[in-house]
Amino acid sequence: MPNITDLASWFTSQQAQLLCDPNGGWAPANQLDNGVPWTYPSVAPVGGPSVAVAAQIGSITVASDPTNYYSVGDRVRLKQGAGYLYFYILAVTTTALFITGGSDYVLVNAPITSYEISKSSSPVGFPTGFNYAPIISGFAVNPTQASYRFTLTGHKCEVAWRQGVAGTSNATDFSISAPIPALTATNMYWGNCCWGATDNGGVLTSPSSCSIQNGTSTINLFKDLAGGLWTNANDKRADGSIIYEV
């Protein structure tokens, strides 16, 4: 069979990929795991992520050891009805896959009638990212007109958020739950600058910051690059993004 390199001089890279891979980057999972069915678990399996937004994390029972075939960051599409549901794999144990589609796609207690896997970064039809519904702390009234999104590429999770209208602060802390727990790596944390921040009703003219500690599922925000705390009254908000290992 020709490969993409051979065809590159004749076709665009997308056309060449489709010629070599007519299913758009998707492989029937039952061709990888010898036809073992995927089922919604009757009892929640152990060993998966422990995270504040656990309702947005689902699990699939696989009868034979899925660690031989699947890994963190793989993309899944499956059916529990007419249309496709899309997910990232977050964790793999010897009996289960743990998946998330954020708040956009949710696995339910129903038969899984079709399931495919992709190790491509952009299989046909897969969303560019997922929305999710985090738990926000530090507010009497949370920010509104907000958006929270994430993507998973291999073991790297990127989270981005925008808070269009400030909330009412009632604490000096400010945190957003992460969609996926951070990797446990001794002494490690990940951080970034934030922007568009408001504290005590006034717009900050210097960057704010955010960080996530290893082994946790909370993104902490600070009013400056030195880890300064927020005012526990009046308007508070910040926009930002962070990339961390999972």
N, C-alpha and C positions, 0 to 999 in steps of 0.2 A: 504494500500500500504506500502511496506517496506520502511524504511528510510536508509540514508547513514550509520548511526551508526550500524544498524542491519547487513548490508551487508559488513561492513569493514573487518570482519574476513574471508570472503570468496573471496572478490575481491579487486583489487586496488581501491583507492579513486576515480580515474577517471572512472573506470568501474562501480563502485557503483553509481556515480552521473548520468551516462548515463542511467543506469537501472531505476533510480527514475525519471529522467528527459530526456526522449528520444529526445527532441528537442534541446538538447545542451545548455540549459539555456535561451532559447528564448520563449517568450509567445506572441501569436498574440495579438496586442494591442486592437483589436476590442472585445476581450473577457474581457478586463478590463473596457473599456469605453462604453459598450453597443452598439458597432458597429458604433459609430460616425465616419464618414470619416475624414481622414487627407487630407488637400488640401494646395497647394501653395497659399499664400495670394495674393489677387488682390491689396491690399493696405498694405504697411508695418505696422504691428501692433506696438503699443506703449508699453513701459514698459520693453523692453529688454535691453541687455548690450549695453553700448556706449563705443566703443573701436576703436583704430586707424586702426585695421585690420578688419573693419566691413564687408568687402567683403567676408571674410572667415566665417562669422556668418550668418546662414539662419534662417528662421522662418516658422512654420507650423501652419495653422489655424485649431483649433479644435472646433467643434460647441458646445460641452458641456464642462463645467468647468474642464479642465485637472488637476487642482491642487488637485483634489480628487484621482488621480491615479499616477501621475508622479512627480519626484523630481530631483533636481540638481544632476548630476553624473550618472543618469540612462543612459544606453546604448541603442542605437536605430540602427536597420538595416531596410532598406526600399529599394524599387525598383522604379525607374523611367525609366525602360528599362529592359534589360536582366539580368544585374548583380546587386549584393547588393551594396548599399552605407551605410557607417557606420558613426555614429555620437555620440557625447556626448550631453546630455541635459544640457544647461547652465543656463536657467531660465525658469520658468513656470508662466504664468499669467492666468487669468480666461478665456482667449480666444485663447492663443497661446503657443507653445513651441518654445524656441530659442535653436538652435543646432549649433554645429561645428564639422567638420571633418578636420579642418585645411586646408591646401592646397591640401590634398590628395583626399577628397571627398567634392563635392560642390552640394548643392541643386539647381535645376534649375526650371524654370517656365514650368512645365510639370506635368501630372497626377501622383499621388503617387498610385501605383497599389498594393503594398504589404507593410505592415509595422508591425514590431515586436519590443518588448521592453524587456530589461533584467535588473534586479537589481543585477545580479551576477557580480563579479569582472572580470571574464574571460569566458564569453559565447563563444561557439564555433565559430571560424571565426573572432572574433573581433580583430582588430590590437593591437599590443603591445603599440603603441603610434602613434601620428600623426606628420607629418612635418607641418611647417607653415612658412609664408613669412613675417617676421617682418619689421617694419620701423626702420632703423638704423640712429642715429644722431651723429654728431661730426666728420664727415669725408668729405673730398673732393672726395675721392674714397673709397668706402666701402670695408671691408675685403672680400676676396674671398675664394674659396674652403671651404665654410662654411655650417654648418648644424644646424637647429633649430627645436627642437622637444618638444612635451609636452604630458603629460598624466593627466587624471582627475580621482581621486578615491574619491568618495563621494564629499565632499566640499574642498578637497585638490588638488591643481594643482601643478605639478612638471614640470618645464621648464629646458631644458638642451641645451647648444649650444657649438659649436666648430668653431673657425675661423682659418682655416688652414694657410692662408696667410694674413699678416697684411694689413690694409688699410692705406690711407694717411690722417692724422689728419689735421683738420682745425679749431678746437675748443677745449676748455679745458674740455668740457663735453663729455659724452659717454653714450648713452642709446639705449635700444632695446625695442620695443613695445611688450607687453605681449599678449599671445593668448586669455586670458580671464581676465577681470578686477578683481582686488582684492576686497575682501569683505570690505564694509564700517564698520569699527570698530574704535571708537574714540581713538586717540593717538597711534594706532597700526601701525607697519611696520614689514616687514619680510626681512631677509638678510642672506648672506652666504659669505664664502671666494670664490675667483676665483683663477685661476692658469694659467700658461703658458702665462702671460701677457707681452706685449711689449709697451714701451713708449719712444717717441723721438728716435726711431730706436734701442733702447737697451732692452734686456730681463731683466725684473724685477726679482730680487732674493728673494723678500719678497712677501707674498700673496697680491693680490688685493682683491676687495670686490664688492658686489652688494646688492641692496635693492629695495623693492617696497613698496610704501606708501599705506595705506588703501584707498580704494575708487578710485584708479588710475589704469591705464593700461600701465605704463611705468616702466621698470626695469632700474635703474640707476647703472652705474659701476664707480668705483673709483680706483685710482692707488695704494691705500694702505688701511689698516684697519681703518685709521683715517679719511677717506673721502677725501683724497687728489685729486686734479684735475690733468688732463692730460696736456701734452704739445700740443700746437696747431700747431704742425708741425711734419713732418716725420712719421715713422711707428707707428701704434697703433693697439692693438688687445687684447683680453682676452677670455679665455674659462671659462665656469662655469655652475652652476645650482642653482636653487632656488625653494623652496617649500613655497606656501602661500595659505591662505584660500580664497575661492570664495563664 
